[in-house]
Amino acid sequence: MREFARLLFGRRTRRRWIHLILGGALAMPYVFVGQLVVGPALDSRYVFNDLRAQVLSFVVGLPLAALTAWLFPLTRSMEAVVVRSLCGVDEGRLSYGPARSRVARRRTAAWFTLHLGFGGIIAGMSLAVPPFAAVLIALPVVALFGDNLLGFPEAMNEGWLLALMPVAGVACLVALAACAAGAGALLARWAPALLGPTPEDRLAAAEARAADLTVRNRLARELHDSVGHALSAVALQASAARRLLDSDPEFVREALAAIEDTTRRTVGELDAVLGVLREGDAPGTAPAPTLAADLDGLLRRTRAGGLRVKATVDADCESLPPVVSREAYRIVQEGLSNALKHAGGQVTVTLRIAVADGHLEITLDNPLGAAAPCRPGGGHGLRGIADRARLLGGTAEAGADAAGWRLHVRLPLRSPA
C-alpha cells in the first residue's frame, strides 16, 4: 500500500505532474488559435461553452505546436532542460544543443506535440476533477443539513447512494493521480528517444572529443620535448658543474652560462608551446624553434652538459619547409635529451642531418651507457618522435645495434598526398 501511494503521490510523480501542467499551459495559446478556426466553422461565438468545440480547438492547435518546434531549433534545448529537472531523466541521455538536422527536428516536433497533448489533457483534468470530487465527498453532509442537493437529481437522495458519493469522490482523485503518473512515466520513457542525441549529434560529439584529445596530446608532446628537455639539460649541466667546481673553473663558467641561456630560451619556448592552443600566435609570442635558426644553440647547450656531440649537416636548413624544420628540431632535441639522460657522461654522440630522395634524414648514434632509471611518468620521448614523424608522413626507427643505440628518422619534404 505504501509503495502504491508513493507511485501515485511520490516526489518524482509530483514533479512529473508539474511538467504536464506546464505542457497544458504551453498548449493554451495554440488552443486559442484553434478557437479562431473552429468557432466560425461551428458558428459558435463562445467555444468554451461547447465541449465539442473545445476538443476540436485543442486538436487543431497541436499541429501548430509541432510546426513551432520544427521552426525553432532551440525548442529541444529548452525542453531537455525541463525534462532533466522535472522528469528525472539522466542528463547524459538528453541532447542540449539546438535541433539542426531533419531527424532532430522531427523528433523535437513529435516530443513537443506529445508534451502539450498529454499536458493539456492532464491540466484540464487537474482543474475539473478535484472540485467535482470535493462536491461528491461533501454531498452527504449537504444532504444531512439541507434539502438542496446542489442541482443533483432527486434520485441521489437515497441513503445508500449518498453513502457511496465520498467513495466515488476519492476514486476520482485516485484516478486523476493515476492518469498523471501514467502520462508522466510515458513522457519520461519517450524523452531519451525524442530528445536524445541523433547519430549526427553523436558523430559531432565524437569528432569534438577527438579534436580535444589531439590538442591535449600535442600540447603534452610540446611540453615534454621543450620544457622537459630544458630541465633535463639544466639538471645535468648543474651536476657536471658541481663535480668540477674545484678542478675546472672554466668548464663551470661555461656550464653556468649554458644554464642561463637554456632557462632564458625555455621561457620563450614555453610561450610558443602555449600558443598551440590558440588559433594563431599572439603578438609578442616567441616563435617556435626551427632547425635552421636554433640547431647551433641546441648543440652548444648540449655540449655544456658534458656530452660530446659530433654533428654533420648535409642539408640546406634554410630551404626546408617551416613545418619540417620545426618538427625536425624537436626530434633532434629529444634525441639529444635521451642521450644526455641514458648514454652516460663524457660519451660521443654522432648526429647526421642530410637530404636524400626527397626526404630529410636524421640519424643519431651513441654508445650504450649505464642508463639512468626512468622517472615516474617518463618514457614518452620516443613515442613523441614517432608521432611527429607520422603526422608528416615520415618514419621513425629506434633501437640498439652492434655499435650502440641508433635513432633514424625520415621526413618527407613535401606533404603526403
C-alpha positions in Angstrom: 0.0 0.0 0.0 2.8 2.4 0.8 4.5 1.6 -2.5 1.3 2.2 -4.3 0.9 5.6 -2.6 4.5 6.5 -3.4 3.9 5.6 -7.0 0.8 7.9 -7.3 1.9 10.7 -5.0 5.7 10.4 -4.6 8.1 13.3 -5.2 9.0 12.1 -8.7 5.4 11.7 -9.7 4.5 15.2 -8.4 7.4 16.7 -10.3 6.2 15.0 -13.5 2.7 16.2 -12.8 4.1 19.8 -12.7 5.8 19.1 -16.0 2.4 18.0 -17.5 0.7 21.1 -16.2 3.4 23.3 -17.8 2.6 21.5 -21.0 -1.0 22.4 -20.6 -0.1 26.0 -20.0 2.0 26.0 -23.2 -0.9 24.5 -25.1 -3.3 27.3 -24.3 -2.1 29.8 -27.0 -2.4 27.1 -29.6 -5.9 26.3 -28.3 -6.9 30.0 -28.7 -5.6 29.9 -32.3 -7.6 26.7 -32.9 -10.6 28.5 -31.5 -10.3 31.1 -34.2 -10.6 28.3 -36.8 -13.2 26.1 -35.1 -15.5 28.9 -33.9 -16.5 30.2 -37.4 -16.7 26.6 -38.7 -19.2 25.6 -36.0 -20.9 29.0 -36.0 -20.1 29.2 -32.2 -19.1 32.5 -30.7 -18.2 31.1 -27.3 -16.2 28.0 -27.9 -15.6 27.3 -24.2 -19.3 26.7 -23.7 -19.2 23.8 -26.1 -17.2 20.7 -25.2 -17.1 19.5 -28.8 -15.7 22.9 -29.9 -13.1 22.8 -27.1 -11.9 19.4 -28.2 -11.7 20.4 -31.8 -9.8 23.6 -30.9 -7.3 21.5 -28.9 -6.9 19.1 -31.9 -6.4 21.9 -34.3 -3.8 23.6 -32.0 -1.5 20.5 -31.7 -0.2 20.6 -35.4 0.6 24.3 -34.8 2.7 23.3 -31.8 4.5 20.7 -33.9 5.2 23.4 -36.5 6.6 25.7 -33.8 9.0 23.0 -32.6 10.1 22.4 -36.2 10.8 26.0 -37.0 12.6 26.9 -33.7 15.6 24.5 -33.1 16.1 25.9 -29.6 12.9 24.1 -28.5 14.9 20.9 -28.0 17.4 22.7 -25.7 14.6 24.2 -23.5 12.6 21.0 -23.4 15.7 18.9 -22.5 16.5 21.2 -19.5 12.9 21.0 -18.2 12.8 17.2 -18.7 16.1 16.7 -16.8 14.8 18.8 -13.9 11.2 17.6 -13.6 11.0 14.1 -15.2 14.1 12.6 -13.6 15.8 11.6 -16.9 19.5 11.2 -16.8 21.2 14.2 -18.4 23.6 12.0 -20.3 20.6 10.6 -22.3 19.5 14.0 -23.5 20.8 16.5 -26.0 21.1 20.1 -25.1 22.0 21.6 -28.4 19.6 23.0 -30.9 17.9 20.6 -33.3 19.7 21.2 -36.6 19.2 18.1 -38.7 15.8 17.0 -40.1 15.8 13.9 -37.9 16.3 16.0 -34.8 13.6 18.5 -35.8 11.1 15.7 -36.4 11.8 14.2 -33.1 11.6 17.5 -31.3 8.2 18.2 -33.1 6.9 14.8 -32.0 8.0 15.4 -28.4 6.6 18.9 -28.2 3.2 17.7 -29.5 3.1 14.8 -27.0 4.1 17.1 -24.2 1.4 19.6 -25.0 -1.2 16.9 -25.8 -0.8 15.0 -22.6 -0.2 18.2 -20.7 -3.4 19.8 -22.0 -5.5 16.7 -21.0 -3.9 16.3 -17.6 -4.1 20.0 -16.9 -7.8 20.1 -17.8 -8.5 17.1 -15.6 -6.5 18.7 -12.8 -8.8 21.8 -13.0 -12.1 19.9 -13.3 -11.7 16.7 -11.2 -10.7 18.0 -7.8 -13.7 20.4 -7.4 -16.1 17.6 -8.7 -14.6 15.1 -6.2 -14.9 17.6 -3.4 -18.6 18.0 -4.1 -19.1 14.2 -4.1 -17.3 13.9 -0.8 -19.3 16.7 0.8 -22.6 15.6 -0.7 -23.8 13.5 2.3 -23.1 16.4 4.7 -25.1 18.8 2.4 -28.0 16.3 2.3 -27.9 15.9 6.0 -28.2 19.6 6.9 -30.4 20.8 4.0 -32.7 19.8 1.2 -30.7 21.4 -1.6 -28.5 18.8 -3.4 -26.7 21.4 -5.5 -28.7 20.5 -8.6 -28.3 16.8 -8.4 -31.3 14.6 -9.4 -33.8 13.7 -6.6 -32.8 10.0 -7.0 -29.5 11.0 -5.4 -31.4 11.4 -2.2 -31.3 7.7 -1.5 -29.3 6.9 1.6 -27.1 4.1 0.2 -26.3 6.2 -2.9 -25.3 9.2 -0.8 -23.1 6.9 1.3 -21.2 5.9 -1.9 -20.6 9.5 -3.0 -17.4 10.1 -0.9 -16.0 6.8 -2.2 -16.7 7.9 -5.7 -15.0 11.3 -5.0 -11.9 9.6 -3.6 -11.9 7.3 -6.6 -11.9 10.3 -8.9 -8.9 11.8 -7.2 -7.0 8.4 -7.3 -7.9 8.1 -11.0 -6.6 11.6 -11.7 -3.3 10.8 -9.9 -3.1 7.5 -11.8 -3.6 9.3 -15.1 -1.0 11.9 -14.2 1.5 9.3 -13.1 1.0 7.2 -16.2 1.3 10.1 -18.6 4.4 11.4 -16.7 6.0 7.9 -16.9 5.3 7.6 -20.6 6.8 11.0 -21.3 9.9 10.2 -19.2 10.3 6.9 -21.1 10.0 8.6 -24.5 12.2 11.6 -23.7 15.6 9.9 -24.4 14.4 8.7 -27.8 12.9 12.0 -28.9 15.2 14.5 -27.1 18.3 12.4 -27.0 21.3 12.8 -29.4 20.8 11.7 -33.0 23.5 9.8 -34.9 24.7 13.1 -36.3 24.9 14.6 -32.8 26.9 11.6 -31.6 29.3 11.9 -34.5 29.8 15.6 -33.9 30.4 14.9 -30.2 32.9 12.2 -31.1 34.7 14.5 -33.5 34.9 17.3 -31.0 36.2 14.9 -28.4 38.9 13.6 -30.8 39.9 17.2 -31.7 40.2 18.0 -28.0 42.3 14.9 -27.4 44.5 15.8 -30.3 45.1 19.3 -28.9 45.9 17.8 -25.5 48.3 15.3 -26.9 50.0 17.9 -29.0 50.4 20.2 -26.0 51.7 17.4 -23.8 54.2 16.4 -26.6 55.4 20.0 -27.0 55.8 20.5 -23.2 57.7 17.2 -22.9 60.1 18.0 -25.8 60.8 21.7 -25.0 60.4 22.2 -21.2 61.3 18.6 -20.4 64.5 18.7 -22.4 65.5 22.1 -20.9 65.0 20.8 -17.4 67.0 17.7 -18.1 69.8 19.7 -19.7 69.9 22.2 -16.8 70.0 19.4 -14.2 72.9 17.6 -16.0 74.8 20.9 -16.5 74.4 21.8 -12.9 75.5 18.3 -11.8 78.6 18.5 -14.0 79.5 22.0 -12.8 79.2 20.9 -9.2 81.6 17.9 -9.7 84.2 20.1 -11.5 83.8 23.2 -9.4 87.3 23.0 -7.9 89.2 21.3 -10.7 87.9 23.1 -13.8 86.6 26.6 -13.2 86.4 27.4 -16.9 84.1 24.4 -17.5 81.9 25.5 -14.6 81.7 29.0 -16.1 80.6 27.6 -19.4 78.0 25.4 -17.7 76.5 28.3 -15.8 76.3 30.3 -19.0 74.6 27.4 -20.7 72.2 27.1 -17.8 71.4 30.8 -18.0 70.9 30.6 -21.8 68.8 27.4 -21.5 66.4 28.8 -18.9 66.0 32.2 -20.8 65.3 30.4 -24.0 62.9 27.9 -22.4 60.7 30.8 -21.2 60.3 31.9 -24.8 59.6 28.3 -25.9 57.0 27.9 -23.2 55.1 30.9 -24.7 55.3 29.2 -28.1 54.1 25.9 -26.7 51.1 27.6 -25.0 50.4 29.2 -28.4 49.5 25.7 -29.6 46.0 26.2 -28.0 45.5 29.4 -29.9 44.3 29.8 -33.5 47.4 31.9 -34.2 50.4 33.3 -32.4 49.6 36.3 -30.3 51.6 39.5 -30.7 54.8 39.3 -28.8 54.8 35.4 -28.6 58.2 33.9 -29.3 58.3 31.8 -32.5 58.7 28.1 -32.3 62.4 27.0 -32.7 63.5 25.6 -36.0 66.4 23.6 -37.3 67.7 26.5 -39.4 67.7 29.1 -36.6 68.3 27.1 -33.4 70.3 24.0 -34.1 73.7 25.6 -33.2 72.4 26.8 -29.9 70.9 23.4 -29.1 74.3 21.7 -29.8 76.1 24.3 -27.7 73.9 23.8 -24.7 74.1 20.1 -25.0 77.8 20.1 -25.1 77.9 22.3 -22.0 76.2 19.5 -20.1 79.2 17.2 -20.7 78.0 15.4 -23.8 80.3 15.4 -26.8 78.3 15.8 -30.0 79.8 15.3 -33.5 77.3 16.9 -35.9 77.3 16.7 -39.7 74.7 18.7 -41.6 74.5 17.9 -45.3 71.3 19.9 -45.9 70.3 23.5 -46.6 68.3 24.0 -43.4 67.2 27.5 -44.6 65.3 26.0 -47.5 63.4 23.4 -45.5 59.6 23.8 -45.3 58.8 25.6 -42.0 56.8 22.7 -40.5 59.6 20.2 -41.4 62.3 22.4 -39.9 60.2 22.9 -36.7 59.4 19.2 -36.2 63.0 18.2 -37.1 64.3 20.5 -34.4 62.1 18.9 -31.8 63.2 15.4 -32.9 66.9 16.3 -32.6 66.2 17.9 -29.3 64.5 14.8 -27.9 67.2 12.5 -29.3 70.0 14.5 -27.6 68.0 14.7 -24.4 67.7 10.9 -24.3 71.4 10.6 -24.9 72.1 13.0 -22.1 69.9 11.0 -19.7 70.8 7.5 -20.7 74.1 7.3 -22.5 76.2 8.3 -19.5 78.7 11.2 -19.1 81.5 12.1 -21.5 80.4 10.0 -24.4 80.4 11.0 -28.0 77.1 11.2 -29.9 77.1 11.3 -33.7 74.4 13.4 -35.3 73.9 13.5 -39.1 71.3 15.5 -40.9 71.0 15.1 -44.7 68.6 15.3 -47.6 68.1 12.2 -49.8 65.4 11.1 -52.2 63.1 14.0 -51.2 63.4 13.2 -47.5 65.1 14.9 -44.6 67.1 12.1 -42.8 68.1 12.5 -39.2 70.4 9.9 -37.7 71.7 9.9 -34.1 74.1 7.3 -32.8 75.5 6.9 -29.3 77.1 4.1 -27.4 75.1 2.3 -24.8 76.0 3.6 -21.3 74.7 3.0 -17.9 71.1 4.0 -18.4 69.7 6.2 -15.7 66.4 4.9 -14.2 63.3 6.5 -15.8 61.4 8.9 -13.6 57.8 8.2 -12.9 55.6 9.2 -15.8 58.5 9.4 -18.2 59.3 7.3 -21.2 57.2 9.3 -23.7 60.1 10.7 -25.8 60.4 8.0 -28.5 56.6 7.9 -28.8 56.6 11.7 -29.3 59.2 11.3 -32.0 57.2 8.6 -33.8 54.1 10.8 -33.6 55.8 13.8 -35.1 57.2 11.7 -37.9 53.9 10.0 -38.6 52.0 13.3 -38.7 54.4 14.5 -41.5 54.1 11.2 -43.4 57.5 10.0 -42.4 59.0 7.1 -40.4 61.0 6.8 -37.2 63.1 3.8 -36.0 64.9 3.5 -32.8 66.8 0.6 -31.2 70.1 -1.0 -30.2 72.5 -2.3 -32.8 76.1 -3.6 -32.7 77.6 -0.1 -32.3 75.2 1.2 -29.7 71.8 3.0 -29.9 70.6 4.4 -33.1 67.7 6.8 -33.9 66.8 7.2 -37.6 64.0 9.4 -38.8 62.9 10.2 -42.4 60.6 13.2 -43.0 59.2 13.9 -46.5 60.0 17.4 -47.7 56.6 17.6 -49.3 53.2 16.9 -47.7 51.9 13.4 -48.3 49.1 13.2 -50.8 
